[in-house]
C-alpha cells in the first residue's frame, strides 16, 4: 500500500522534461526578441495611460529654464471670474480680413500649444468659460511690444506670430500678439483701452 502511494505535489520526471522542453523553446531568440518588443510596447501603452511623474518633473525643469513660464504664476486671480484671451492685431500692416483671421488663428493655437505642456489647468478653466477670444487693434510694432511687456510683467502668457511672408506681409513681420488666457480684469488692465477690430 505504501509502495503504490505517489506524492502528487512533486512533479514527475515526465513533467520536468516537458517543462524543460517548453522553457527551451520559449527562450529561443526567434521567440524572445518579438516577446521583448511586444512587452515594451505593452508597457509603453500602460505608462501612457496614467499620469507620468517623470514628464511632470521634466516640465517643471523646463519651466525653471524658461523665464517666460516662470512669470506665469497665477493668471486666474479669482476662481469665479471668467477667463479670456485677447488677440492684438497690428493696424500698420494693412492686412486683409482673411489674413487677419489666419494670423489670429495662428496666435490662438500657438499660445494654446505652449500652455498645454505646463498650464493645462489654466486651459481647462478657460475652456469651461467658453474660450472667450477678443480681437483688438494696436497702431504698430512698438505698441505691440509694450503690450507684450506689460502682460508678461503681471504674469499673463503671451505669444507673438511672426509671419512666413508668403502673401501680404514681409517674412518675419510680427502680426498678432495673443495675451492670455487670464482673468477678465487682469487682461483688461493691459488691453482694456484698445479698440475692437
Phi, psi and omega in degrees: 000319178292326182292330182275349179285131180233133179286114183279346179282337178272131178291143179283169179298323180295318179294322178295319180293319177297320179295316179297319180296317179296316178297320180297322179287319186287338181259019174286148182305323181292341175263326187288313184298309177299323178297320178297316180295315179298319178297320179296313180296318179298316178297322178296316178297320177296320181293322181288340183279351178235157179300135184261119180292327181293318179291328177295316179290327176294320177296319179297319179296317180293329177294323179294327181283333183265115181294331178295315181287335177296325183281348179277079184270280183227083184281342175263083186300309181250128184298330182270354180275139180290152178256152176210163176239141177242133178251119185256117184256133177286130178282325187294345180278345178051050179283150176287170183299317180296320179295318179298315180300316180296316181293324176294321177297319177300318181294315181294315180288329179295313180291325179298314181293330176290319185280339184294335179282321190243340184226052183298324181294324176298315179296319178299317180296318179296319178298320179293336178274003179096007179054049182300131177227126180244137180248124180233174180239155171230163186289312189202185182297322180299316179294321178298316180296321178295319178296319179298313180297318180296318180295313181294328181293336178254014173089012178276140176287148178224157175209131180248133177270126173253117187290149180284342177082025182274341185233268193268336182236161182287154183302134179089356179296132177276113190259315185223140174248124174264132177236126180104189009289149178201172180299147184306315183292322180292314179295318180296333178295338179261317190247001187300334183266000181279150181280137176296147177282000000 
